Amino acid sequence: MNFWKEHTTLRGVLIALFFAAGMILTIAGWKMTGKLEGLGLMLLGIVLLLTALFVYNAPYKK
């Protein structure tokens, strides 16, 4: 489980993918004003953004 914590390139790629997907989903959901699917897309995008933050902070945990 520590493999991705120790390899900075893999961690950087994961962070970039989660961030890009999260931003795309959040913006796409934001454009769907008044639709429940838009809220779902925004929530999924926020989860992916928080996952990117978790991957970024994981090596610094004690």
Sequence and secondary structure as in RCSB ss.txt:
>XXXX:A:sequence
MNFWKEHTTLRGVLIALFFAAGMILTIAGWKMTGKLEGLGLMLLGIVLLLTALFVYNAPYKK
>XXXX:A:secstr
  HHHH HHHHHHHHHHHHHHHHHHHHHHHHSTT HHHHHHHHHHHHHHHHHHHHHHGGG  
